[in-house]
Amino acid sequence: MSEEKHQPEWNETITRWYCDNYSEWPSNEFVVEAADLKPDSCVLDIGCGGGQALRLASAVVTTGRLVGVEPTPLMLQFAKEHKDNVASIEYLSGAAESLPLANASVDIAWAVNTLHHWRDVAGGLAEAARVVRPGGRLILAEDADVTDRSALSDEALRSALERAGFTDFHVVPTQRGDVLCYLYQCRRLLR
Ligand SMILES: C[S@@+](CC[C@H](N)C(=O)[O-])C[C@H]1O[C@@H](n2cnc3c(N)ncnc32)[C@H](O)[C@@H]1O
């Protein structure tokens, strides 16, 4: 993955531009639809941005836990202050490489269009494997126009996920209108 190419600095200008233009985006819906959520699911959104996926998930997850982790303070503030926010969503400061959650504490983790921003992909996947319970799921969603799939091949990602402790890797291309998103899905090993 070309980190240099996809490593914008999340300064105030970029964060406000992103929130104004992309905080409601179909890929968040794709992930929530693919997640097979239950009312008591414990969900982690890694790099939750403005929190759209968690707000969508809150329609189903009523007794479980919804946690968003986000490293950019202004983005976290935007998420917390969103007019459609739900009080039960927990927004925590943190990054993929150092998740502020206990071991095996979530049923499903997802990351929507953030993988290409992680500074340490192997470290982030290891952290995801630490916090997802055995048998739980991870979905990495990446839009076709932000991810260089020749730089991060499916096989390279499968290998990285397997090294981190995930299995059952498969890719589900999902499209609505002009938006094509790849849902990289896998499951935490049972042992
Ligand atoms: C393109 S936005 C996507 C936000 C949200 N997931 C969405 O789909 O609306 C990328 C987000 O990744 C966050 N980010 C950057 N580096 C990160 C890291 N190392 N770990 C987790 N999130 C990160 C940014 O702060 C930003 O909120």
The ligand as an ORCA input file, in Angstrom:
! r2SCAN-3c Opt
* xyz 0 1
  C     -11.509      9.001      4.810
  S     -11.817      9.239      6.523
  C     -13.046      7.978      6.857
  C     -13.874      8.271      8.067
  C     -15.037      7.318      8.313
  N     -14.587      5.960      8.538
  C     -15.985      7.357      7.146
  O     -16.009      6.426      6.337
  O     -16.734      8.344      7.042
  C     -10.356      8.541      7.227
  C     -10.312      8.588      8.718
  O      -9.226      7.783      9.167
  C      -8.700      8.410     10.295
  N      -7.343      7.902     10.524
  C      -6.168      8.391     10.098
  N      -5.147      7.645     10.554
  C      -5.702      6.649     11.294
  C      -5.175      5.572     12.053
  N      -3.863      5.359     12.114
  N      -6.027      4.775     12.714
  C      -7.355      4.979     12.638
  N      -7.917      5.981     11.935
  C      -7.109      6.809     11.263
  C      -8.766      9.894      9.979
  O      -8.660     10.687     11.125
  C     -10.127      9.967      9.317
  O     -11.146     10.215     10.239
*
